[in-house]
Amino acid sequence: MGRIKRALGRARYAAIGGAVGGAVGGLISRNAASTGAAMGALLGAALGEKRQDVDAVVERVKERGEQATADAD
């Protein structure tokens, strides 16, 4: 399940990055639109990968906090 979630996260951010990059590039020219979309998708995928890593760390910290609270009670 973790692999699928990570892949979907990358795809979501890549799609958003591609759309934003294409829109910004489209303000300049058609060629810039395709280049902007490609660069936006690449950056979005990288951001999506990092975001998944951060979310995993946050979940681990939450679990440790809940476990420490349960142990204290």
C-alpha angles and dihedrals in degrees: 000000000000093000093051093047091050092049092049091049091052091047093050094051092042090054092049092046091048092051094048093044091049092049094049092045090047089064088064105037144311093267091049089050093059092043091047091050092051093048092045092051091050093049091043092053091050091049091048091053092051092045091055090051091051092047090053091053091048091051091051091050091050091051092050091049092050091047092050091049091050091049091050092054 
